[in-house]
């Protein structure tokens, strides 16, 4: 079975909205890595595509001054898990 992950680097974020406790991130271009092992660590394949990420009960620790924003690094933390 293959595993997939969005790699924050090499991705572009063009909108953030907050509504009813849900944060919505819109990416016109994210880098997806697919691997039989651990995406981002083990060999596999990759491609770019559009994506929307919806997060409930989210907090935003930093603001962006303008969009689109090219993401060079960063992380998303779910509970105690990165």
C-alpha positions in Angstrom: 0.0 0.0 0.0 1.3 3.4 -0.9 1.4 6.4 1.5 1.0 10.0 0.6 1.9 13.3 2.2 1.8 17.0 1.4 5.3 18.5 1.6 5.0 22.0 2.8 8.2 23.1 1.0 7.7 23.8 -2.7 4.0 24.5 -2.1 2.0 27.7 -2.6 -0.8 29.0 -0.3 -3.1 31.5 -1.8 -5.9 31.9 0.7 -6.8 31.3 4.4 -10.3 31.7 5.7 -11.8 31.1 9.1 -15.5 30.4 9.5 -17.5 28.7 12.3 -14.3 27.5 14.1 -12.9 25.9 10.9 -9.7 27.1 9.1 -9.6 26.5 5.4 -6.3 26.6 3.6 -6.4 26.8 -0.2 -3.3 25.7 -2.1 -3.3 26.2 -5.9 -0.1 24.1 -6.0 1.1 21.6 -3.4 3.8 19.0 -3.7 2.5 15.5 -3.0 5.0 12.7 -2.3 4.0 9.1 -2.6 6.0 6.2 -1.2 5.7 2.6 -0.3 7.5 3.6 2.9 7.4 7.0 4.7 6.6 9.9 2.4 9.2 12.6 2.5 11.8 10.2 3.7 11.8 7.1 1.5 12.1 6.9 -2.3 8.9 7.3 -4.3 7.3 9.7 -6.8 5.9 13.2 -6.6 3.7 15.6 -8.4 1.9 19.0 -7.9 -1.8 19.5 -7.7 -4.5 21.9 -6.2 -5.6 21.1 -2.6 -7.9 22.4 0.1 -7.2 21.6 3.7 -10.0 22.1 6.3 -9.0 22.1 10.0 -11.5 22.1 12.9 -10.6 23.8 16.2 -7.5 25.3 14.6 -5.3 28.1 15.8 -3.2 30.4 13.5 0.1 31.4 15.1 1.3 33.7 12.3 -0.3 35.9 9.7 0.6 36.3 6.1 0.8 39.8 4.7 0.0 38.9 1.1 -1.0 36.1 -1.1 0.1 34.0 -2.9 2.7 32.9 -0.4 5.4 30.4 -1.4 6.0 28.0 1.5 9.6 27.2 2.0 9.2 25.3 5.3 6.8 24.9 8.2 4.6 22.3 9.8 1.1 21.4 10.8 0.6 20.0 14.3 -2.4 17.8 15.1 -2.6 17.5 18.9 0.9 16.4 19.9 1.7 15.0 16.5 3.5 16.9 13.7 
